[in-house]
Amino acid sequence: MTYTRGGHLRVISPTGTLGTESPTGGLDCEYNPDQGVESSPAVGQFLPGGQVGIAVGTSHAFKGALDTNKLYAFGTQCQTVWQATLDGATESSPALADVEGDGSLDVVEGTDGGPGQGSAYALNGANGAVLWKQDVGQVIGGIVTVDLGAEQDVVVPTTNSAVVLDGGDGQVIASLAPSLGLQNSPLVTDDPNGTIGITLAGYNGHNQGQVDHFELAGSSGAGVDGVGAWPMFHHDPQLTGDALTGSPQGTYVPVGARCQAPAGGPNGYYEVGIAGNVFTFGNLAMCGSLPAAEAAIAVVGMAATPDGGGYWVVDRVGRVYPFGDARSYGPTHDLADDIVGMAGTPDGRGYWLVGDRGEVYAYGDAKSYGPSRLLAGPIVGLAPTADGDGYWLAGANGAVYGFGNATVGSHLSLSSVAGIAADTATGGYWLVTSRGLVYPFDADSLGSVPAEASEHGVTGIQATPEGYRLVDSGGALFCFGTSTQLGSAYSDHPRRAVVGIAAP
């Protein structure tokens, strides 16, 4: 391949060159400006009609290049939808955020005009028209946003402070850490006391590294990573740069075509947090998270529909929230028991809920096979057999109870069992403890989490045709057999703890 002066935007197939005979067979499309591309792209539904777009800036690597100071918006086939010429280099990574408070995504970009020179811009996502511009000084790091009211306000890192701007008109609200040089992105967080936190990492006048943390008195941190927000570099802890997938809060995620069953069949998994925040990996549909107003009761689990086009989330009192093509079959009222988990039927037309004393509630085409009395407990999970004509219940002490056509293996006295999963290849099952130790029963022995690998307790296990995956409360994923790692969530906050994993 011959390269000319300039940079490259490339969209690569998720399977790379698999199934092709060419070294470039995995290249879906590319665009080659005559200026370097140092900006990290941002992806989201900001183009007309809610179409997915890619926003990216250029650099100042090549003097006199026509694409200097450009901000581009591309479609998914690398076609230019709009471009804007700004007042400085655009190596700063753009943010996609709802700065007008109208439910649509705008593009926010900082410029580098040399020492002390630069601006922050908000541009209409659909057509690139400038909504506002504010002179702030040299911007090298990426802009982030913070929810201080009706819209997303803007936090701009400059080489002399962090400037907070009103998202609606770009007016200066505050200046944080004067004389602190910043060349990265601030971090906006939901702090333990419930307020919004802003962390800055930069250098002072003595060229020494310095980290400052601010808390905004009277603010609420609950929505810092909600719909329309961009709270950190590249949007989320997975660094996806994707406004479609990383948002674990909000009443809905307007993902359009992403909330559909994937063509060619599902390949991926979900993680769910205690507040109902859903993370999707692979090609599965992302259809939203539990609304913040509904998340007062702890979420305990989820199940996915067989086609990968939806999922259910359940909380501790048995409220089931359907997303995508998942239908609600009940219950119609809160259950008195402490629900600890759920599982879907093989055809996706029903599900089971299980309580901590072994109470099993069957909805849709799910059938109840027992127990007829309360179990010693506490029960921690339910795993159906491959045909759905039975299920196992697992106790925290390692006791396993089989109902319907589920056959129970030899009993082990264990402690802190966290979950159970069925091995459909053998008809057996695996138990996993909170330490990540996996015990097979009439199932393949594939390994456990090394003692030093997880900083958090394991909370779930998900079987695959090739093995199983484990997830801990911090969102870390551990794969065994030939199960694939497609990404994982990250949470170091107890109100965001990951409580389960599910897959079609």
N, C-alpha and C positions, 0 to 999 in steps of 0.2 A: 504494500500500500504506500502511495506517495503522499507525503504531508507537505502542505504549504504553510506560509506564515498564518498564525491564528490559533484558535482553540476549537473545541469540539463539544457538542451536546450529543449524547448517545443514549438511546433507549435499548436496553439489553433484554432479551427473552429470559424469563425466570428459569428456563431449563438450559440456558447457555447454548452450546452447539449440539446438544443431544438430538439425535435423529437427523443431523445434517452431515454433509461431507466436506464442508468448507470451514476453514479456521475462523471466518467471519459469519458463519451461519447463524449465530445467535444474535446478530445485530438486527433489531427491528427497524430502526431508523436513526438518522443522524442529521445534524445541522452544523455547518462549519463556518463560524464568523471569522473575519480577518483579524480579530483581536482575541487575546487569551481569555479563557473562561476560568476564573478563580472562585466565583460565587457558587455556593451549593444550591442546587435547584430546590424549589418548593412546588409541591403538587397538590392540587385540590380542585373543587368544582367552582371555579371563579369565572369561567368563560360564559358567553351568552347561552341562555337556556340551561344553565347548570352543568355544562359540559366540563369534563376534566381538562385542566390545563397545566402547563409547566412554566413557572416563572424563574428566570435566571438572569444575572448580570454578567458583565465582562470585566476586564482588567485594564491596566495601562502598560502592559508588557511591551507593546509594539507602537512606537511613535508614529503618528500620522495615520493610524488604522481607521477605517471608516466606521467600525463598530465600537470605537471608544465611547465611553459614557452611556452606553445603551443598556436599557432594560427590556428584555424580550418576554413575550408570552407565546408559547407554542401549544399546538394541539398534540394529541397523543401519537400522531404520525410525524412529529417534528416539523409540522408546517407552521409558519409564522402567522399568528392571529393578530397581534399588534406589537409595536415597538415604540419606546419612548426614549428620547435623548434628554438626559438629566445634566446637572451642572458639575459633575465630577465622575470619577471612576466608580463603577458599580460592583466592585469585588465583594462588598458586603452581601451576605446571604439575605434574600428577601423573606418577609413574613407574610402569611395569608391570614387576615383577621377581619372581623366585622367591626370596623372603626366607625361606621355610620349608624350601627344599631338597627339595621333594617333586615337582618337575617341573611345577607349575602356577604361573600368574602371579597375584600379589597386587597390590594398589594401594597405593602409598606417597604420602602427601601431607603437606605442611607447612602450618601455619596462621600467620596474622598477627593477633595480638591487640593490636597497638599496640606502642610502644617497649618492648623488652625482654620482650615477652610472646608466646608461641607454642609450638607443639608439633610433633612429628613423629608421624604415625600410619602404621601398617600395617593394612590392611583385607583381609579375605578377598575375593578377586576375584569369587567366585560369588554371595555374598549380602551383602557390605558389612559383615559383623561385624568389630568391632575386634579385631585380633590383639594389638596392643600400642600404647601411647601413651607418649611420652617428652617431658617439658618440656625445651626446648632454647633458647628465646628466639625473637624475632621472625623468621619465615621469609617472605621475599618471593620469593627465587629458587627454582628447581626442584631437587628432590632427585635425586641420582644414586646408583648402586650400584657396589660393588666386590667382587670375588670373593676373599675372604681365607680361605676354607675350604669347608665343606660347603654353604653357602647364600650368597646375595647379601647382603652387609652394606651399610649405608646411610650415605651422606655427605650431611649436611644443611647447606646454607649458611644462616647466620644473620647478623644485622646486627652480630655481635660475634665471629665465628669460624666455622670449619667443624667440625661435630661428627660423629664417626664412631660409628655405633651398630651393635650386633650385630643382624643381620637376624632372628635367631630370637626374641629377647626384647626388643629395643630398649634394652638396657643400653649405657651409654657405654663405648666402647673407647678413644677418644682425642679430643683437641681440637687442631685445626690452626690456626695463625696467630691466636692470641688477639689481640683488639682490631682485627682486620681486618674491616671491614664488607663484607658480600656481599649483592648483590641480583640475582645471576644464578646459573647452574648451574656447579658445578665440572666439570672435564674429567678423566676417568680414561683413562690411556693405557698402552700397551705400550711402555715406554721402550727406547732402543737397547741398553742393557745387560741387557735381559730382565726387569727388575723392573717393578712397577706404579708409575706416576707419577700424581700428583694435582696439577693446576694450579688455582690460585685467583686471580681477578682482582677486586679490590675497592678500598676506600679506607681509609686509616689515620686516626689521631686528628687529623691535621692537614688532613684532607679532601683528601689527595693520592692520586692513583691508585697502586696497588701491585699487582704480580703476584708471587706466591710459587709455587714448584714444589717438591713433596716426592716423594721416592722411598722406597718401603716396602722396607727391607732384608729380604732373604730371601724376597721374594715372587716370583711368576711372572706376568708380564704377558700370557702367551699367550692367556688366556681372558677378557680384559677386555671384549670385545664378543661373548661367546658367548651361547648360548641362555639366556634368563632374566635377562640383564644389561641395564642401562640406564645406559651410561657417560657420557652427555653430554646437554645440552639437546635435547629432542625426539628422543632415542634414538640418532641416527646422523648422519653428516656431511651427508646429504641432507635432514635435518630433517623426516623423514617423520612422526615421532611414532607410528610403526607398529612394534610388536613383531613383526609377521609378516615384514617384508621386509628390514630393514636389517642383520640379524645375519650377518656373514661367517664366524663360527666355530661350533664345536660339532658334536656327533655327528649331530644331526639338527635340523630346525626343525619343530615340530609344527604345521604349517599347515593340516592338514585339507583343507577344500574348496579352499584355494589351490593344492594340488598336484593339480590337474585341468586337463585341456585346456579353454581358455576357450570359453564358448558364443559362437557367432557367428564363430569363427575367431580366430587369433592376430594380435596387433598389438603388437609390442614387440621387445626384444632382451635379451641377457644380457651381462654383463661378468664375467670370471673373473680372480682374482688368483693369484699365484705359489704361495700356500699353499692354494689350492683354495677360497678364499672366493668365493661366487657372489652376484652382484647382479642383480636382475631389474627390468625397467622395462616399462611398458605393462601388458597384461593377461595376460602369460605366467605359467605355474605357477612358484611358488617351492617347490622340493622339498628344499632343504637345501644344505649346503656340505660339503666334504671334512672328515671327522673330523680333529681335531688330531693324533691318533696316526698317521694315514696321510699327513700332510703333510710328512714329512721330506725327500721327494724333490720337486724343483720341478715344479709343474704348468706345462704348456706350451700348453694349448689346450682347447677344448671344441667341441661341436656340439649343436644343438638338434633335437628331433624335429619333424616337420612340423606336428603339431597344436598345438604350444605347450604340451604337457602333460608335458614332461620334457627331459632333456639328459644328455650324457656329459661327463665331465671326464677328461683324460688327463695323465699325468705323463711325465717325461723317459725313464723306462725302459719305457714302453708300458703301464703299468697303467691300465685303463679303469674308471672308476667311473660306473655308471648311476644316474640319479635319475628319479623319477616313472615315466612309461610308457616310458622308454628301456630297452631290453634289452641285456644284455651278450652279445657274440658272440665275445669273445676279446680278446687272447691269453690262454692259460692259464698263461703263465709270463712272467717279465720278459724283455724284448728286450735284446740286447747293445748295440744302437745307441742313439745319442742321438736320441730322437724330438723333433721340433720342432713338430708340429701334427697336426690331424685334421680330417676333413670327413665329413659324413653323406651317405648316398645319398638320392636324391629321395623315396623312399617311407619312409625312416626305418628300414628293416630291415637296415641294415648301415652300415659306415663304413670309411674308409681312415685309416691312420696313415702318416706320412712321417718318415723319418730325415734327418739332416743331410747324408748323402751320396747322397740320392735313393732310398733303400730305401723301397718302398711295400708296406705290409701291408694286405691286403684281408680283411674279416670280414663275416659275414652274406651279404647278396646283393651286396656290393661286388665288383667284378671288378678284377683287376690287369692292366694293359695295358703294364707296363714301368716303369722301364727294365730292360734285361737286364744292365747293368753299372753300377758305381758312377759317379756324376757328380763333376765337379771340386769342386762345393760351395763354400762351405756352402749347402745348400738351406734356405730359410726358410719355405716354405709350399706347400700343395696346394690347388687350386681345381677342383672337378669341372665338367664341362659341364652344361647344363640337363637333359639326359636321363640323365646318369650314365654314358654310354657312352665316357667319356674324361675326362682331367684334364690340367691344367697343373701343372708344378713350377716354382717361382721360386727363383733363386739370389740371394744377397746382392749379387752383382755385376751384377745386371740380366739375367742369362741366363735364358731361359724355355724349357722343354722341354715339347713336346706329345705326348700319348699317346692312343691310341684315336682318337676323332673331334675331338680338340682341335687347333685350327690355331694355329700360332705366328706372331706378327707380326714386324716387323723388329727386329733386336737393337739395344739401346742399352747403352753401357757406363756403368753407374751405380755408386753406392756406397751401402752401408747400406740396401739394400732390406729392408723389414720384413714385407711380405705381398703377397698376390695375391688378387683377387676376380674372379669371372666376371660379365660383363654379359649377363644372360639375354635382354635385349631385342635385342642385336646379335650375339651369339655371340662377342664379344671379351672383353677383360679389362682390369683396371687393376692397375698396380703402385704401391705406396706405399713411400716411404723413411722412415727413422726421423725425418727432419726434417719429414715431413708433405707432401712433394712427391708428387703423383699423376701417373702417366704412363699415358694411355689407349692401347690397341691395338685397333683396330676397335671402339672404344667411345666413348661421348660424353665430351667434355672438360668437366668440371664444376667444376674448381677444386682448390686445394690449401690447406693450413693456412698462414695468414700467419706470417711468421717470428717475430713477437713473441707469437703467440697461445698457444703451448704451452710450458710450463716443463719438460716431460718429453719423452722420445722417443716417437714413435708406435710402437705395438706391434701394431696390427691394423687390418684393413679388413673391412667387412661390406657386401655388395651388397644393394640393395633394388630393387624394381621402378621406383622413382623416382630412383635415384642410389646413393649409398653413405654410410656412416658410418665415421669413423676414431676410434680410441681411443688415448690415450697411457698411459704407465705410471702416471701419477697418476690415471687414471680419467676424465680430461676427454674429452668427446665433441664431435666436429665433424661437422656434417651438410652434405651437398652434394646438388644437384638439389633435389627436393622431399621428401627424407627428413626425417622429423620428429625433433625432440629431445624425448624423454620422460623425461629425467633422466640422471644419470651418477653413478658412484661417485667417491669421493675417497680418495686414499691418498698420504701423504707419508712413508711408512715403506718401506724397501726390502723388508722381509719381507711386505709387503702389496701389492707392485707389481702393477698390472693387466697381464696378459699377452695378453689376447685378447677378442674380441667375437664373438657368434654370435646367430643368429636363425633361426626356422623358415623 
